[in-house]
Amino acid sequence: MNCPVTSLPIYQVDAFTSRLFGGNPAAVILMNTFPDDGLLRQIAAENNVPETAFLVPDGDNYRLRWFTPTVEVPLCGHATLASAAVVMERLQPGRTMVTFDSASGPLTVKRMGDRYVMNFPVRVPRSIPLPEGLTEALGIEPVETLDDGFNYIAVLQDTEAVRSLTPNIAAVARLDRPGVVVTAQGDQRWDCVSRYFAPAKGILEDPVTGGAHCGLAPYWSARLGKRELRAYQASARGGELVCRVVGNRVELEGACVFYLEGKVAVPVDQGSESA
């Protein structure tokens, strides 16, 4: 007997880029209420993009949750950016600001022309001794190692070391942090470059990571003596961010490009009715 299904709006957006097939792809699905967590994980796995954002209207704003293909995460920058683009370009055209209620507290996003500025909590990185297994996992010894409260941050000698890195993904997954950020001071166009590996969360390499820059921004701001940073995440797709440290918050600015708009059919579950 076939299970009854409902139709939900879906958008796929390339975030932190101004060109198709660049940046980080996110799926955004609008719902009336959040269904069972198991169904959300199944939908995210079926989408098979780094993050799926689930939006539920809440007064004038929205509740927001993020899932990788395997787990729910407490914060996701690129899927928040994509969600803001969906709200302000498709659901409520002409709107210039939205606040999302999330596991990381209220997250406000403002539209600035054809770009968006997110306001996220800062992650203050602290210098730590070299963690056991990190050099073996990366295949290179970091110049400095930090902990931002979520991930290890490995500072490498230069941009070429970041770009050419080929880590042992299985060894990265065995570390006692969900992910590792590698970074170096930029050259010419960029103030800093980075990459992010999170196999423990079902993401071998994340194309562009807003959450990682919540820790990178205060580190490089202090190192370079600059309030505003031009950051580049040097994945195969590549992504561009402008980062600003504002007190205990970080502003992350970027652009979005719509790739797909349509409907998905999902089983009827408590709360999964069409939005």
N, C-alpha and C positions, 0 to 999 in steps of 0.2 A: 504494500500500500504506500503510495507516494505521500511524503510529508508535505503539509501546506507550506507555501513560501510567500514572502512578501517582497516587494520591490523597493529598493532604497537608492537614493542618488549617490553617485560616486564621481569623484574628480581625481585625476592623477596630475600632479604638478611637479615640475622640475624647480627646485628651490635653490637659492643662492647662486643664481645664474641668470643671464639675459639671453641665453640661446638654448634651443631645444637640444636634448640629449647631453646637456651639461649639468652641473650641480648635482643635487641629490633628489631622486624621485620619492614622492610621498603620495599615498592614497588618502583621500579625505572622504569620509562617509557620514552623512547626516541621518540622525535617528531621533525619535521622539523621547525615548529613554534608553539607558544602557541595558542590554540583555545580559544573560549569564556570561561570566568571564570566559568560560570554555568556548562559547560561540564566538566571542570577540577574537580569541586566539585562532580559531579555525578560519575566520574571515581574513585575518592578517596573514596567516600562512598561505591561504589561497591567492591573495594579492601578490605575495612574494616580492615585495619591495622593502627597502630597509625599514620603513615605518609606515604604519597605517594609523591615521588620526580619526577618532570617533567623536563627532560633535553632537551635543544635545542642547537645544535652545533652553535658556534659563533667564526669563525676563528679557531685558534688552541685550543680554550677552549670551555666552555659551559655556557649558561644561565641556572639558576636553580630556581625553585619555589617549595614550599612545601605546602601540604594540609593535614590536619587531615580529618577524615570522615565528618566533618561539616564545617570547616573554613580554610582559608589560614593563614599561620603563617609567621612572619618576619624572623625566624631563626629556623633551626632544625639541631641538631648535628648528630644524628644517621643516618638520611636520607642523609646527606652530606657525611658521612663516607661510606654509602652503595653506593652512586653515584660514589664516587672515586674508589671504588672497581670494579664497573661495567666498568668504563672508562679504568682503568689500567689492569684489568684482562680479560675483554671480548671485549670491543670496540677497544682498542689500546694496546694489550699485549706488555709488555716491557716498557711502559711509566712509569716514576717514579714521575711525578708531574703534577697536573692539577689545574687550577684556575677557580672557578665558579663565575659568575657575578650574584649577588643576591640582595634582598631587604636590606640586611645587609652589602652591599658593596662587594668587591672582597674577596673570601674565597679560600685560597690556601691549598691544601692537598698534602703531600709528602708520597711516599711509602718507608717504612723502613723494608726491608725483607718481612715478612708475616704480617706486621702491617702498619697502616696509621697514620700520624700525621697531624691534622687539625690546622689551625691558625685562631682564632676567636677574635672578639672584646671583651675586658674585660667588665664585669658588676660590678662596684664597689658598694658593698652593704653598706648601711648606717643604723645605729641603729635607731630604731623608737619606740615610745610608743606602747604598746600592742594594736593592732587594735581591734575595736569592733567586737565581734562575732567570733574571731579566736579561743579562748580557747574552746568555745562551739562546734565549727566545728571540732576541732581536738580531743576533749575529754580529753585534757591534757593542762596544762599551760606551755608555753615555758619558758626556762631559759632566752632566749634573742630573740628578734624579729628584723628582718632587712627587708629592701626593696632594691631589686637590680635594680629597675627601670622597672621591668616587673612582678616579682612575690614577694610574701612574703616569707621570709626564717625564719622558726621557729627552733631555736636551742634547742634540747632536752637534758635531763640529761645524757643519755648514749645510747649505741647501742641497748640495749634491748628495750628501749622506742621507738626507731625508728622502729625496726623490728616488734614489737607487736601492733603498732598503728592501730586502726580501726576507721577512721574518719567518721563523718557524711557527706557523699558526697553531699547531697542536700544542707547542710549548707555551705560547701566549695564553691559550685557553686554560692551562694548568696554573697560571699565576693566581694570587689571592686578591686580585682586583678584576672587575668585569671588563676592563679595557685598558689599552696602553696608547697614549698620545706620544708621537715623536715630533720634535719641533726643532727649528733652528732659526737664527736671525736671517731675514730675507736679504735680497740684494736688488738694487735698482728699483723696480716697481713696487715691491712688497716689503713691509716691515718685518713680517714673520711668515714662515711656511710651516705646514704641519701635515701629518697623516694620522689616522685613527684606526686601530685594530680592536675588534670586540667579538671574537669568536664565541665567547661564553654567552653572549646575547643573541647568537645566531647571525652575526654580521662579521664576515671575515675581514673586510675593510669597508668602513663607512665612507661614502664619497665626500660628504661635507657635514661637519658636526657642530651644531650650535652649542650644545652643552660643553664640549671640550673647550670652546673659546671663552666660556665663563671662567675657566682657570687660566687659559693662555693670555687673555687680555690683561689681567692684573700683573701677571709675571712680566710680559714684554713691555707693558706700560712703565713699570718700575725700572726695568733694565735699560730701556731706551729713553726714558724721560719724556714720553709722549702720551698725551691724553687720548688721542685718536690714532688708531692703528689700521693699516691696510693689510689684511690677512688673506693668504691663499692656502687652500687645502689641496695638496698635490697628489690627489688620487688620479686614476685613469680618466675620470669624467672632469675633474677639476671644479673648484668652486671659489667664489670671491665674497669676502665679508668686510665690512667696516665695523670696528669694535671701539667702544668708548666706555671707560670706567667712570661711573657717576656714583660716588659714595660706596654703598654696599650693593650696588646694582651694576649690571653691565648692559649697555645698549648694543644690539647686534643688528646691523643693517644689510639688507640684500634685496635682490629682485627675484621674481618668479615668472615661469612660463607655463601656460596650460598645455598639457599634452592630450588628455582624454577626458571626456565628459559623457556620462551615461547612467545606466541603472545596473544594480546587482540584485540577484535573487537569493535571498537567504531564508533558512527555515524560520517559521514563526516560533518565537521563543518569548518568554516574558520580557516585554519591553522592546522587542525588535520590530514592532510595527512600522509601517512606512511613515517617513517624516513629511 
